[in-house]
Amino acid sequence: MQELAKLLNTEPQLMVAMLASGGAAMLFVYIGIELFQTGWSSYDERYIQGAESTMESMFLTIPVQNLLYLSALCFLFVTLLVSYVSGNIIAGVLFGLCAFALPKILVVVMKFNRDKLFNLQLIDALNSISNSLRAGLSLNQAFEMVQEEMDKPIGQEFLLLNQQLRLGLPLEEALNAMLDRMPGQDLELVVTATNIALDIGGNLPEVFSNIADTIRQRHTIEGKVKALTAQGKMQAMVICALPFFIAIALNFIVPDLMRPMFETWYGLGLIGLILVMEAIGAFIISKIVNIDV
C-alpha cells in the first residue's frame, strides 16, 4: 500500500515533467525550423544575388535559381556516395558540403577565364580603335569596328557598349558600365585615359596606341614572372596533394590502419586539422609566388 501511495504521489510530478520536456522539445524544434528557414532564405538571396551578377556579366541566360538546385543535388549525390564508400555519414556530409560549392566555383572559374581572354583581346582592340581613328572614323564607328571584327568576349562587350550609346547614354557612363561588368587594371586604365582625353582634349589615336603598348609590356613582364615562379607553384601543388595521395594509397593497402580516421571522433578531428593546415599552407605559398606587376 505504501508503494502504491508513493507511485500515486510521484505520478503527477512525472507527468508534469514529461509534459514540460515535450513542450520544451517542440518549442526547440519550432524555433530551429524558423531559424533554418530564415537563414536559408537569407543564404538563398545572397547566393543567387552573387551568382546572378556573375552570370549576367558572362551573358548566360540560365535561371540563377537552377544553380542553387544544382548545388543541392551535388551535395546530396556526393554525401550519399562518400557515405556508402567510407561507411561514415559524417565524412559524407563533410565532402557533400565541399561539393555544394562546386557549381558556383565553376561559374567563378568561367568568369575568370572570360576576363583573362578579354584582357588579351584588349590590346588588339585598342590598336584597331587607334588605326580606325587615324583613318578618319569617329570614336563610335571605331567601337563598331571592334564589335564586328573581334570574337567573344570583347565583341559582346563592345556590342553592348554600342547599343547603350545608340540609346543616348553618355560615353563616360557607358565606359564605366563596361568597367563594372569587366573589372580589371587594363580596362580601368583605358576608361580613365579616354575620359580624361575627352574632357581636356588630346590625341586619341596616340592615347589608345600608348595604352596598348603599356598593357603589352605589362603582360610581357607578367609572363616572365609566371615563368620564374612556375617551379614554386608546382612544388606547392605537389606538397598540398601529397597527403591526400598517401591517404588514398594507405586506404587501399592497409584499410585497417585508415579506418579509425573515418570512424572515430579524433580521426575526424585530425582530418579537419589537416585540411585547415593545408589551406593555411596553400595561402602562404600563394602569397609568396603570386607577384603583382
C-alpha positions as protocol buffer text, in pm:
chain_id: "A"
residue {
  index: 1
  type: MET
  ca { x: 0 y: 0 z: 0 }
}
residue {
  index: 2
  type: GLN
  ca { x: 282 y: 237 z: 83 }
}
residue {
  index: 3
  type: GLU
  ca { x: 450 y: 171 z: -256 }
}
residue {
  index: 4
  type: LEU
  ca { x: 120 y: 236 z: -435 }
}
residue {
  index: 5
  type: ALA
  ca { x: 76 y: 561 z: -245 }
}
residue {
  index: 6
  type: LYS
  ca { x: 429 y: 669 z: -340 }
}
residue {
  index: 7
  type: LEU
  ca { x: 360 y: 586 z: -704 }
}
residue {
  index: 8
  type: LEU
  ca { x: 35 y: 784 z: -697 }
}
residue {
  index: 9
  type: ASN
  ca { x: 213 y: 1075 z: -535 }
}
residue {
  index: 10
  type: THR
  ca { x: 502 y: 1075 z: -784 }
}
residue {
  index: 11
  type: GLU
  ca { x: 296 y: 1007 z: -1099 }
}
residue {
  index: 12
  type: PRO
  ca { x: 159 y: 1365 z: -1129 }
}
residue {
  index: 13
  type: GLN
  ca { x: 511 y: 1501 z: -1092 }
}
residue {
  index: 14
  type: LEU
  ca { x: 634 y: 1259 z: -1357 }
}
residue {
  index: 15
  type: MET
  ca { x: 351 y: 1358 z: -1592 }
}
residue {
  index: 16
  type: VAL
  ca { x: 426 y: 1727 z: -1541 }
}
residue {
  index: 17
  type: ALA
  ca { x: 796 y: 1667 z: -1609 }
}
residue {
  index: 18
  type: MET
  ca { x: 718 y: 1470 z: -1923 }
}
residue {
  index: 19
  type: LEU
  ca { x: 476 y: 1736 z: -2048 }
}
residue {
  index: 20
  type: ALA
  ca { x: 728 y: 2011 z: -1975 }
}
residue {
  index: 21
  type: SER
  ca { x: 1004 y: 1818 z: -2153 }
}
residue {
  index: 22
  type: GLY
  ca { x: 782 y: 1751 z: -2452 }
}
residue {
  index: 23
  type: GLY
  ca { x: 675 y: 2114 z: -2472 }
}
residue {
  index: 24
  type: ALA
  ca { x: 1035 y: 2232 z: -2449 }
}
residue {
  index: 25
  type: ALA
  ca { x: 1137 y: 1989 z: -2723 }
}
residue {
  index: 26
  type: MET
  ca { x: 854 y: 2105 z: -2951 }
}
residue {
  index: 27
  type: LEU
  ca { x: 943 y: 2469 z: -2885 }
}
residue {
  index: 28
  type: PHE
  ca { x: 1308 y: 2394 z: -2962 }
}
residue {
  index: 29
  type: VAL
  ca { x: 1214 y: 2220 z: -3288 }
}
residue {
  index: 30
  type: TYR
  ca { x: 983 y: 2508 z: -3386 }
}
residue {
  index: 31
  type: ILE
  ca { x: 1250 y: 2772 z: -3317 }
}
residue {
  index: 32
  type: GLY
  ca { x: 1508 y: 2563 z: -3503 }
}
residue {
  index: 33
  type: ILE
  ca { x: 1282 y: 2533 z: -3808 }
}
residue {
  index: 34
  type: GLU
  ca { x: 1211 y: 2907 z: -3805 }
}
residue {
  index: 35
  type: LEU
  ca { x: 1580 y: 2991 z: -3775 }
}
residue {
  index: 36
  type: PHE
  ca { x: 1667 y: 2745 z: -4053 }
}
residue {
  index: 37
  type: GLN
  ca { x: 1402 y: 2892 z: -4285 }
}
residue {
  index: 38
  type: THR
  ca { x: 1521 y: 3246 z: -4211 }
}
residue {
  index: 39
  type: GLY
  ca { x: 1886 y: 3154 z: -4258 }
}
residue {
  index: 40
  type: TRP
  ca { x: 1814 y: 2955 z: -4574 }
}
residue {
  index: 41
  type: SER
  ca { x: 1615 y: 3236 z: -4733 }
}
residue {
  index: 42
  type: SER
  ca { x: 1890 y: 3483 z: -4647 }
}
residue {
  index: 43
  type: TYR
  ca { x: 2159 y: 3250 z: -4785 }
}
residue {
  index: 44
  type: ASP
  ca { x: 1941 y: 3180 z: -5090 }
}
residue {
  index: 45
  type: GLU
  ca { x: 1913 y: 3553 z: -5157 }
}
residue {
  index: 46
  type: ARG
  ca { x: 2286 y: 3617 z: -5117 }
}
residue {
  index: 47
  type: TYR
  ca { x: 2382 y: 3308 z: -5317 }
}
residue {
  index: 48
  type: ILE
  ca { x: 2152 y: 3397 z: -5606 }
}
residue {
  index: 49
  type: GLN
  ca { x: 2239 y: 3766 z: -5600 }
}
residue {
  index: 50
  type: GLY
  ca { x: 2613 y: 3700 z: -5620 }
}
residue {
  index: 51
  type: ALA
  ca { x: 2577 y: 3438 z: -5890 }
}
residue {
  index: 52
  type: GLU
  ca { x: 2330 y: 3650 z: -6087 }
}
residue {
  index: 53
  type: SER
  ca { x: 2575 y: 3938 z: -6130 }
}
residue {
  index: 54
  type: THR
  ca { x: 2847 y: 3697 z: -6238 }
}
residue {
  index: 55
  type: MET
  ca { x: 2627 y: 3515 z: -6490 }
}
residue {
  index: 56
  type: GLU
  ca { x: 2487 y: 3838 z: -6632 }
}
residue {
  index: 57
  type: SER
  ca { x: 2839 y: 3963 z: -6697 }
}
residue {
  index: 58
  type: MET
  ca { x: 2902 y: 3645 z: -6898 }
}
residue {
  index: 59
  type: PHE
  ca { x: 2577 y: 3680 z: -7099 }
}
residue {
  index: 60
  type: LEU
  ca { x: 2448 y: 3348 z: -6959 }
}
residue {
  index: 61
  type: THR
  ca { x: 2069 y: 3314 z: -6971 }
}
residue {
  index: 62
  type: ILE
  ca { x: 2044 y: 3016 z: -6735 }
}
residue {
  index: 63
  type: PRO
  ca { x: 1800 y: 3081 z: -6446 }
}
residue {
  index: 64
  type: VAL
  ca { x: 2010 y: 3156 z: -6142 }
}
residue {
  index: 65
  type: GLN
  ca { x: 1777 y: 2957 z: -5917 }
}
residue {
  index: 66
  type: ASN
  ca { x: 1884 y: 2642 z: -6106 }
}
residue {
  index: 67
  type: LEU
  ca { x: 2239 y: 2699 z: -5983 }
}
residue {
  index: 68
  type: LEU
  ca { x: 2119 y: 2659 z: -5625 }
}
residue {
  index: 69
  type: TYR
  ca { x: 1927 y: 2343 z: -5717 }
}
residue {
  index: 70
  type: LEU
  ca { x: 2238 y: 2204 z: -5885 }
}
residue {
  index: 71
  type: SER
  ca { x: 2441 y: 2278 z: -5571 }
}
residue {
  index: 72
  type: ALA
  ca { x: 2188 y: 2092 z: -5356 }
}
residue {
  index: 73
  type: LEU
  ca { x: 2194 y: 1799 z: -5599 }
}
residue {
  index: 74
  type: CYS
  ca { x: 2575 y: 1785 z: -5585 }
}
residue {
  index: 75
  type: PHE
  ca { x: 2560 y: 1789 z: -5204 }
}
residue {
  index: 76
  type: LEU
  ca { x: 2311 y: 1501 z: -5195 }
}
residue {
  index: 77
  type: PHE
  ca { x: 2493 y: 1290 z: -5453 }
}
residue {
  index: 78
  type: VAL
  ca { x: 2841 y: 1332 z: -5301 }
}
residue {
  index: 79
  type: THR
  ca { x: 2711 y: 1279 z: -4947 }
}
residue {
  index: 80
  type: LEU
  ca { x: 2541 y: 950 z: -5040 }
}
residue {
  index: 81
  type: LEU
  ca { x: 2838 y: 833 z: -5247 }
}
residue {
  index: 82
  type: VAL
  ca { x: 3104 y: 906 z: -4984 }
}
residue {
  index: 83
  type: SER
  ca { x: 2885 y: 769 z: -4705 }
}
residue {
  index: 84
  type: TYR
  ca { x: 2836 y: 445 z: -4898 }
}
residue {
  index: 85
  type: VAL
  ca { x: 3205 y: 407 z: -4987 }
}
residue {
  index: 86
  type: SER
  ca { x: 3351 y: 504 z: -4648 }
}
residue {
  index: 87
  type: GLY
  ca { x: 3066 y: 379 z: -4431 }
}
residue {
  index: 88
  type: ASN
  ca { x: 3069 y: 705 z: -4236 }
}
residue {
  index: 89
  type: ILE
  ca { x: 2790 y: 957 z: -4279 }
}
residue {
  index: 90
  type: ILE
  ca { x: 2991 y: 1237 z: -4113 }
}
residue {
  index: 91
  type: ALA
  ca { x: 3262 y: 1210 z: -4376 }
}
residue {
  index: 92
  type: GLY
  ca { x: 2991 y: 1205 z: -4642 }
}
residue {
  index: 93
  type: VAL
  ca { x: 2839 y: 1527 z: -4509 }
}
residue {
  index: 94
  type: LEU
  ca { x: 3181 y: 1698 z: -4497 }
}
residue {
  index: 95
  type: PHE
  ca { x: 3257 y: 1605 z: -4859 }
}
residue {
  index: 96
  type: GLY
  ca { x: 2899 y: 1697 z: -4952 }
}
residue {
  index: 97
  type: LEU
  ca { x: 2946 y: 2047 z: -4813 }
}
residue {
  index: 98
  type: CYS
  ca { x: 3254 y: 2086 z: -5031 }
}
residue {
  index: 99
  type: ALA
  ca { x: 3058 y: 1963 z: -5334 }
}
residue {
  index: 100
  type: PHE
  ca { x: 2780 y: 2213 z: -5261 }
}
residue {
  index: 101
  type: ALA
  ca { x: 3012 y: 2497 z: -5363 }
}
residue {
  index: 102
  type: LEU
  ca { x: 3128 y: 2331 z: -5687 }
}
residue {
  index: 103
  type: PRO
  ca { x: 2868 y: 2486 z: -5926 }
}
residue {
  index: 104
  type: LYS
  ca { x: 2934 y: 2837 z: -5800 }
}
residue {
  index: 105
  type: ILE
  ca { x: 3310 y: 2777 z: -5814 }
}
residue {
  index: 106
  type: LEU
  ca { x: 3265 y: 2661 z: -6175 }
}
residue {
  index: 107
  type: VAL
  ca { x: 3084 y: 2986 z: -6260 }
}
residue {
  index: 108
  type: VAL
  ca { x: 3360 y: 3190 z: -6093 }
}
residue {
  index: 109
  type: VAL
  ca { x: 3626 y: 3000 z: -6290 }
}
residue {
  index: 110
  type: MET
  ca { x: 3436 y: 3061 z: -6615 }
}
residue {
  index: 111
  type: LYS
  ca { x: 3416 y: 3432 z: -6531 }
}
residue {
  index: 112
  type: PHE
  ca { x: 3790 y: 3437 z: -6454 }
}
residue {
  index: 113
  type: ASN
  ca { x: 3875 y: 3274 z: -6788 }
}
residue {
  index: 114
  type: ARG
  ca { x: 3647 y: 3517 z: -6971 }
}
residue {
  index: 115
  type: ASP
  ca { x: 3812 y: 3816 z: -6804 }
}
residue {
  index: 116
  type: LYS
  ca { x: 4154 y: 3677 z: -6888 }
}
residue {
  index: 117
  type: LEU
  ca { x: 4063 y: 3635 z: -7255 }
}
residue {
  index: 118
  type: PHE
  ca { x: 3910 y: 3984 z: -7260 }
}
residue {
  index: 119
  type: ASN
  ca { x: 4235 y: 4136 z: -7131 }
}
residue {
  index: 120
  type: LEU
  ca { x: 4432 y: 3954 z: -7401 }
}
residue {
  index: 121
  type: GLN
  ca { x: 4196 y: 4079 z: -7672 }
}
residue {
  index: 122
  type: LEU
  ca { x: 4202 y: 4434 z: -7538 }
}
residue {
  index: 123
  type: ILE
  ca { x: 4544 y: 4507 z: -7689 }
}
residue {
  index: 124
  type: ASP
  ca { x: 4426 y: 4423 z: -8041 }
}
residue {
  index: 125
  type: ALA
  ca { x: 4105 y: 4618 z: -7982 }
}
residue {
  index: 126
  type: LEU
  ca { x: 4298 y: 4930 z: -7879 }
}
residue {
  index: 127
  type: ASN
  ca { x: 4520 y: 4904 z: -8185 }
}
residue {
  index: 128
  type: SER
  ca { x: 4212 y: 4863 z: -8403 }
}
residue {
  index: 129
  type: ILE
  ca { x: 4049 y: 5171 z: -8248 }
}
residue {
  index: 130
  type: SER
  ca { x: 4368 y: 5373 z: -8292 }
}
residue {
  index: 131
  type: ASN
  ca { x: 4402 y: 5274 z: -8659 }
}
residue {
  index: 132
  type: SER
  ca { x: 4033 y: 5347 z: -8724 }
}
residue {
  index: 133
  type: LEU
  ca { x: 4066 y: 5695 z: -8573 }
}
residue {
  index: 134
  type: ARG
  ca { x: 4376 y: 5762 z: -8784 }
}
residue {
  index: 135
  type: ALA
  ca { x: 4175 y: 5657 z: -9091 }
}
residue {
  index: 136
  type: GLY
  ca { x: 3920 y: 5927 z: -9020 }
}
residue {
  index: 137
  type: LEU
  ca { x: 3646 y: 5732 z: -8845 }
}
residue {
  index: 138
  type: SER
  ca { x: 3469 y: 5862 z: -8537 }
}
residue {
  index: 139
  type: LEU
  ca { x: 3509 y: 5700 z: -8196 }
}
residue {
  index: 140
  type: ASN
  ca { x: 3166 y: 5535 z: -8215 }
}
residue {
  index: 141
  type: GLN
  ca { x: 3249 y: 5396 z: -8559 }
}
residue {
  index: 142
  type: ALA
  ca { x: 3580 y: 5264 z: -8424 }
}
residue {
  index: 143
  type: PHE
  ca { x: 3389 y: 5085 z: -8146 }
}
residue {
  index: 144
  type: GLU
  ca { x: 3159 y: 4931 z: -8408 }
}
residue {
  index: 145
  type: MET
  ca { x: 3463 y: 4804 z: -8599 }
}
residue {
  index: 146
  type: VAL
  ca { x: 3578 y: 4622 z: -8285 }
}
residue {
  index: 147
  type: GLN
  ca { x: 3229 y: 4479 z: -8239 }
}
residue {
  index: 148
  type: GLU
  ca { x: 3218 y: 4345 z: -8596 }
}
residue {
  index: 149
  type: GLU
  ca { x: 3576 y: 4221 z: -8636 }
}
residue {
  index: 150
  type: MET
  ca { x: 3664 y: 4068 z: -8299 }
}
residue {
  index: 151
  type: ASP
  ca { x: 3538 y: 3750 z: -8135 }
}
residue {
  index: 152
  type: LYS
  ca { x: 3382 y: 3697 z: -7796 }
}
residue {
  index: 153
  type: PRO
  ca { x: 3402 y: 3817 z: -7526 }
}
residue {
  index: 154
  type: ILE
  ca { x: 3528 y: 4160 z: -7629 }
}
residue {
  index: 155
  type: GLY
  ca { x: 3292 y: 4165 z: -7927 }
}
residue {
  index: 156
  type: GLN
  ca { x: 2997 y: 4111 z: -7691 }
}
residue {
  index: 157
  type: GLU
  ca { x: 3112 y: 4387 z: -7458 }
}
residue {
  index: 158
  type: PHE
  ca { x: 3153 y: 4641 z: -7739 }
}
residue {
  index: 159
  type: LEU
  ca { x: 2816 y: 4533 z: -7882 }
}
residue {
  index: 160
  type: LEU
  ca { x: 2652 y: 4625 z: -7552 }
}
residue {
  index: 161
  type: LEU
  ca { x: 2858 y: 4945 z: -7538 }
}
residue {
  index: 162
  type: ASN
  ca { x: 2740 y: 5048 z: -7886 }
}
residue {
  index: 163
  type: GLN
  ca { x: 2379 y: 4969 z: -7800 }
}
residue {
  index: 164
  type: GLN
  ca { x: 2398 y: 5190 z: -7493 }
}
residue {
  index: 165
  type: LEU
  ca { x: 2550 y: 5472 z: -7698 }
}
residue {
  index: 166
  type: ARG
  ca { x: 2270 y: 5443 z: -7956 }
}
residue {
  index: 167
  type: LEU
  ca { x: 2013 y: 5475 z: -7679 }
}
residue {
  index: 168
  type: GLY
  ca { x: 2166 y: 5808 z: -7577 }
}
residue {
  index: 169
  type: LEU
  ca { x: 2381 y: 5705 z: -7282 }
}
residue {
  index: 170
  type: PRO
  ca { x: 2686 y: 5931 z: -7244 }
}
residue {
  index: 171
  type: LEU
  ca { x: 3016 y: 5775 z: -7346 }
}
residue {
  index: 172
  type: GLU
  ca { x: 3165 y: 5816 z: -6999 }
}
residue {
  index: 173
  type: GLU
  ca { x: 2876 y: 5631 z: -6834 }
}
residue {
  index: 174
  type: ALA
  ca { x: 2882 y: 5357 z: -7099 }
}
residue {
  index: 175
  type: LEU
  ca { x: 3255 y: 5301 z: -7046 }
}
residue {
  index: 176
  type: ASN
  ca { x: 3208 y: 5293 z: -6669 }
}
residue {
  index: 177
  type: ALA
  ca { x: 2931 y: 5038 z: -6713 }
}
residue {
  index: 178
  type: MET
  ca { x: 3169 y: 4820 z: -6914 }
}
residue {
  index: 179
  type: LEU
  ca { x: 3426 y: 4857 z: -6637 }
}
residue {
  index: 180
  type: ASP
  ca { x: 3167 y: 4741 z: -6384 }
}
residue {
  index: 181
  type: ARG
  ca { x: 3100 y: 4429 z: -6593 }
}
residue {
  index: 182
  type: MET
  ca { x: 3468 y: 4359 z: -6664 }
}
residue {
  index: 183
  type: PRO
  ca { x: 3671 y: 4497 z: -6372 }
}
residue {
  index: 184
  type: GLY
  ca { x: 4046 y: 4498 z: -6430 }
}
residue {
  index: 185
  type: GLN
  ca { x: 4352 y: 4720 z: -6430 }
}
residue {
  index: 186
  type: ASP
  ca { x: 4385 y: 4724 z: -6808 }
}
residue {
  index: 187
  type: LEU
  ca { x: 4029 y: 4834 z: -6881 }
}
residue {
  index: 188
  type: GLU
  ca { x: 4037 y: 5079 z: -6591 }
}
residue {
  index: 189
  type: LEU
  ca { x: 4343 y: 5242 z: -6747 }
}
residue {
  index: 190
  type: VAL
  ca { x: 4164 y: 5263 z: -7084 }
}
residue {
  index: 191
  type: VAL
  ca { x: 3845 y: 5411 z: -6935 }
}
residue {
  index: 192
  type: THR
  ca { x: 4033 y: 5666 z: -6724 }
}
residue {
  index: 193
  type: ALA
  ca { x: 4257 y: 5778 z: -7010 }
}
residue {
  index: 194
  type: THR
  ca { x: 3964 y: 5801 z: -7252 }
}
residue {
  index: 195
  type: ASN
  ca { x: 3753 y: 6010 z: -7014 }
}
residue {
  index: 196
  type: ILE
  ca { x: 4044 y: 6246 z: -6944 }
}
residue {
  index: 197
  type: ALA
  ca { x: 4123 y: 6282 z: -7314 }
}
residue {
  index: 198
  type: LEU
  ca { x: 3758 y: 6359 z: -7394 }
}
residue {
  index: 199
  type: ASP
  ca { x: 3734 y: 6615 z: -7112 }
}
residue {
  index: 200
  type: ILE
  ca { x: 4056 y: 6813 z: -7163 }
}
residue {
  index: 201
  type: GLY
  ca { x: 4129 y: 6719 z: -7522 }
}
residue {
  index: 202
  type: GLY
  ca { x: 4408 y: 6509 z: -7665 }
}
residue {
  index: 203
  type: ASN
  ca { x: 4523 y: 6289 z: -7948 }
}
residue {
  index: 204
  type: LEU
  ca { x: 4300 y: 5985 z: -7904 }
}
residue {
  index: 205
  type: PRO
  ca { x: 4484 y: 5764 z: -8158 }
}
residue {
  index: 206
  type: GLU
  ca { x: 4811 y: 5822 z: -7972 }
}
residue {
  index: 207
  type: VAL
  ca { x: 4639 y: 5765 z: -7637 }
}
residue {
  index: 208
  type: PHE
  ca { x: 4500 y: 5427 z: -7741 }
}
residue {
  index: 209
  type: SER
  ca { x: 4828 y: 5326 z: -7905 }
}
residue {
  index: 210
  type: ASN
  ca { x: 5031 y: 5416 z: -7594 }
}
residue {
  index: 211
  type: ILE
  ca { x: 4790 y: 5231 z: -7366 }
}
residue {
  index: 212
  type: ALA
  ca { x: 4814 y: 4922 z: -7589 }
}
residue {
  index: 213
  type: ASP
  ca { x: 5195 y: 4934 z: -7568 }
}
residue {
  index: 214
  type: THR
  ca { x: 5182 y: 4976 z: -7190 }
}
residue {
  index: 215
  type: ILE
  ca { x: 4946 y: 4681 z: -7147 }
}
residue {
  index: 216
  type: ARG
  ca { x: 5157 y: 4468 z: -7383 }
}
residue {
  index: 217
  type: GLN
  ca { x: 5474 y: 4541 z: -7184 }
}
residue {
  index: 218
  type: ARG
  ca { x: 5300 y: 4463 z: -6857 }
}
residue {
  index: 219
  type: HIS
  ca { x: 5173 y: 4131 z: -6994 }
}
residue {
  index: 220
  type: THR
  ca { x: 5530 y: 4051 z: -7105 }
}
residue {
  index: 221
  type: ILE
  ca { x: 5661 y: 4117 z: -6754 }
}
residue {
  index: 222
  type: GLU
  ca { x: 5378 y: 3908 z: -6605 }
}
residue {
  index: 223
  type: GLY
  ca { x: 5471 y: 3622 z: -6837 }
}
residue {
  index: 224
  type: LYS
  ca { x: 5833 y: 3636 z: -6721 }
}
residue {
  index: 225
  type: VAL
  ca { x: 5726 y: 3641 z: -6356 }
}
residue {
  index: 226
  type: LYS
  ca { x: 5497 y: 3342 z: -6410 }
}
residue {
  index: 227
  type: ALA
  ca { x: 5780 y: 3151 z: -6577 }
}
residue {
  index: 228
  type: LEU
  ca { x: 6013 y: 3225 z: -6286 }
}
residue {
  index: 229
  type: THR
  ca { x: 5756 y: 3123 z: -6024 }
}
residue {
  index: 230
  type: ALA
  ca { x: 5624 y: 2817 z: -6209 }
}
residue {
  index: 231
  type: GLN
  ca { x: 5855 y: 2580 z: -6022 }
}
residue {
  index: 232
  type: GLY
  ca { x: 5744 y: 2714 z: -5686 }
}
residue {
  index: 233
  type: LYS
  ca { x: 5379 y: 2679 z: -5781 }
}
residue {
  index: 234
  type: MET
  ca { x: 5433 y: 2321 z: -5896 }
}
residue {
  index: 235
  type: GLN
  ca { x: 5611 y: 2236 z: -5572 }
}
residue {
  index: 236
  type: ALA
  ca { x: 5321 y: 2387 z: -5377 }
}
residue {
  index: 237
  type: MET
  ca { x: 5070 y: 2175 z: -5571 }
}
residue {
  index: 238
  type: VAL
  ca { x: 5270 y: 1858 z: -5509 }
}
residue {
  index: 239
  type: ILE
  ca { x: 5312 y: 1933 z: -5138 }
}
residue {
  index: 240
  type: CYS
  ca { x: 4940 y: 2009 z: -5095 }
}
residue {
  index: 241
  type: ALA
  ca { x: 4830 y: 1699 z: -5288 }
}
residue {
  index: 242
  type: LEU
  ca { x: 5079 y: 1459 z: -5128 }
}
residue {
  index: 243
  type: PRO
  ca { x: 4883 y: 1393 z: -4803 }
}
residue {
  index: 244
  type: PHE
  ca { x: 4569 y: 1307 z: -4998 }
}
residue {
  index: 245
  type: PHE
  ca { x: 4751 y: 1064 z: -5228 }
}
residue {
  index: 246
  type: ILE
  ca { x: 4918 y: 899 z: -4928 }
}
residue {
  index: 247
  type: ALA
  ca { x: 4582 y: 865 z: -4751 }
}
residue {
  index: 248
  type: ILE
  ca { x: 4420 y: 709 z: -5060 }
}
residue {
  index: 249
  type: ALA
  ca { x: 4711 y: 467 z: -5104 }
}
residue {
  index: 250
  type: LEU
  ca { x: 4707 y: 363 z: -4738 }
}
residue {
  index: 251
  type: ASN
  ca { x: 4330 y: 319 z: -4752 }
}
residue {
  index: 252
  type: PHE
  ca { x: 4371 y: 61 z: -5032 }
}
residue {
  index: 253
  type: ILE
  ca { x: 4689 y: -102 z: -4899 }
}
residue {
  index: 254
  type: VAL
  ca { x: 4615 y: -109 z: -4524 }
}
residue {
  index: 255
  type: PRO
  ca { x: 4245 y: -29 z: -4476 }
}
residue {
  index: 256
  type: ASP
  ca { x: 4252 y: -125 z: -4107 }
}
residue {
  index: 257
  type: LEU
  ca { x: 4509 y: 148 z: -4046 }
}
residue {
  index: 258
  type: MET
  ca { x: 4292 y: 420 z: -4202 }
}
residue {
  index: 259
  type: ARG
  ca { x: 3958 y: 302 z: -4062 }
}
residue {
  index: 260
  type: PRO
  ca { x: 3994 y: 492 z: -3730 }
}
residue {
  index: 261
  type: MET
  ca { x: 4044 y: 812 z: -3929 }
}
residue {
  index: 262
  type: PHE
  ca { x: 3684 y: 787 z: -4054 }
}
residue {
  index: 263
  type: GLU
  ca { x: 3513 y: 607 z: -3765 }
}
residue {
  index: 264
  type: THR
  ca { x: 3638 y: 793 z: -3455 }
}
residue {
  index: 265
  type: TRP
  ca { x: 3591 y: 1150 z: -3343 }
}
residue {
  index: 266
  type: TYR
  ca { x: 3964 y: 1211 z: -3300 }
}
residue {
  index: 267
  type: GLY
  ca { x: 4028 y: 1076 z: -3652 }
}
residue {
  index: 268
  type: LEU
  ca { x: 3772 y: 1315 z: -3800 }
}
residue {
  index: 269
  type: GLY
  ca { x: 3921 y: 1597 z: -3593 }
}
residue {
  index: 270
  type: LEU
  ca { x: 4263 y: 1511 z: -3730 }
}
residue {
  index: 271
  type: ILE
  ca { x: 4126 y: 1522 z: -4086 }
}
residue {
  index: 272
  type: GLY
  ca { x: 3979 y: 1865 z: -4015 }
}
residue {
  index: 273
  type: LEU
  ca { x: 4311 y: 1986 z: -3872 }
}
residue {
  index: 274
  type: ILE
  ca { x: 4494 y: 1856 z: -4180 }
}
residue {
  index: 275
  type: LEU
  ca { x: 4255 y: 2041 z: -4411 }
}
residue {
  index: 276
  type: VAL
  ca { x: 4295 y: 2365 z: -4214 }
}
residue {
  index: 277
  type: MET
  ca { x: 4674 y: 2339 z: -4218 }
}
residue {
  index: 278
  type: GLU
  ca { x: 4668 y: 2257 z: -4591 }
}
residue {
  index: 279
  type: ALA
  ca { x: 4458 y: 2568 z: -4655 }
}
residue {
  index: 280
  type: ILE
  ca { x: 4690 y: 2787 z: -4447 }
}
residue {
  index: 281
  type: GLY
  ca { x: 4999 y: 2648 z: -4622 }
}
residue {
  index: 282
  type: ALA
  ca { x: 4845 y: 2696 z: -4967 }
}
residue {
  index: 283
  type: PHE
  ca { x: 4751 y: 3054 z: -4877 }
}
residue {
  index: 284
  type: ILE
  ca { x: 5102 y: 3137 z: -4757 }
}
residue {
  index: 285
  type: ILE
  ca { x: 5265 y: 2981 z: -5064 }
}
residue {
  index: 286
  type: SER
  ca { x: 5026 y: 3165 z: -5296 }
}
residue {
  index: 287
  type: LYS
  ca { x: 5120 y: 3495 z: -5133 }
}
residue {
  index: 288
  type: ILE
  ca { x: 5489 y: 3416 z: -5190 }
}
residue {
  index: 289
  type: VAL
  ca { x: 5471 y: 3305 z: -5553 }
}
residue {
  index: 290
  type: ASN
  ca { x: 5197 y: 3540 z: -5679 }
}
residue {
  index: 291
  type: ILE
  ca { x: 5366 y: 3871 z: -5761 }
}
residue {
  index: 292
  type: ASP
  ca { x: 5157 y: 4165 z: -5874 }
}
residue {
  index: 293
  type: VAL
  ca { x: 5302 y: 4359 z: -6166 }
}
